[in-house]
Amino acid sequence: MDHGKDGVRVNAVCPSLTRTGMTEDMMDDDKLIAKFNERFALEGPGEPEDVAAVIAFLASDDARFVTGVNLPVDGGMSASNGQPPQ
């Protein structure tokens, strides 16, 4: 609000499980990944490129009227109610 008129936009990207060096040990845990997969609307954990593409969009002129958002980049996990698929 303070600097919007100066062209400053502030947004956050909120990724869920993403394949990185920090999550290597998690990716090797088949039971854990199976539980995550129950909640992903899209296929499996994200890739760094999935998150990077959203960041690039938010930094681009295409998002020139987007500010103040916390954008989930989570394959639909935040839309899940936690119940196993039917």
C-alpha positions in Angstrom: 0.0 0.0 0.0 2.9 2.4 0.8 4.7 2.0 -2.5 2.2 0.8 -5.0 2.0 4.2 -6.6 5.8 3.9 -7.1 5.3 0.7 -9.1 6.3 -1.6 -6.3 4.4 -4.8 -6.2 4.7 -7.3 -3.3 3.6 -10.9 -3.7 4.6 -14.2 -2.2 4.8 -17.7 -3.7 3.8 -20.5 -1.4 5.1 -23.8 -2.8 4.3 -27.2 -1.4 6.5 -30.2 -1.7 9.0 -29.5 -4.5 11.9 -31.7 -5.6 15.1 -30.0 -4.5 18.2 -30.9 -2.6 16.4 -30.0 0.6 13.7 -32.6 0.0 15.9 -35.5 -1.3 15.3 -37.6 1.9 11.6 -37.0 1.7 11.5 -38.2 -2.0 13.0 -41.5 -0.9 10.2 -42.2 1.6 7.5 -44.0 -0.5 4.9 -43.9 2.3 5.3 -40.2 2.8 5.1 -39.4 -0.9 2.0 -41.7 -1.2 0.3 -39.5 1.5 1.3 -36.3 -0.3 0.0 -37.8 -3.6 -3.4 -38.3 -2.0 -3.7 -34.6 -1.7 -2.2 -33.3 -5.0 -4.9 -32.5 -7.6 -2.1 -32.5 -10.2 0.5 -35.1 -10.5 3.0 -35.5 -7.7 5.5 -33.1 -6.1 6.5 -29.9 -7.9 9.7 -29.3 -9.8 11.8 -26.2 -9.2 10.8 -25.1 -12.7 7.1 -25.1 -11.7 7.8 -22.5 -8.9 10.3 -20.5 -11.1 7.7 -20.1 -13.8 5.2 -18.6 -11.4 7.9 -16.2 -10.0 8.8 -15.2 -13.5 5.1 -14.5 -14.2 4.7 -12.4 -11.1 7.9 -10.4 -12.0 6.6 -9.8 -15.5 4.5 -7.1 -17.0 1.8 -9.7 -17.4 1.3 -9.4 -13.7 1.5 -5.6 -13.6 -1.9 -5.4 -11.8 -1.2 -8.2 -9.3 0.0 -7.2 -5.8 -0.6 -8.3 -2.2 -1.1 -12.0 -3.0 0.1 -15.2 -1.4 0.0 -17.5 -4.4 -0.1 -21.2 -3.7 2.1 -23.2 -6.2 1.1 -26.5 -4.8 -0.5 -28.7 -7.4 -3.9 -28.1 -5.9 -2.8 -29.3 -2.4 -4.4 -26.3 -0.7 -7.7 -27.1 -2.4 -7.7 -30.6 -0.8 -9.7 -31.2 2.3 -7.2 -33.9 3.3 -9.5 -36.8 2.6 -8.2 -39.7 0.5 -9.4 -39.7 -3.1 -12.7 -41.5 -3.7 
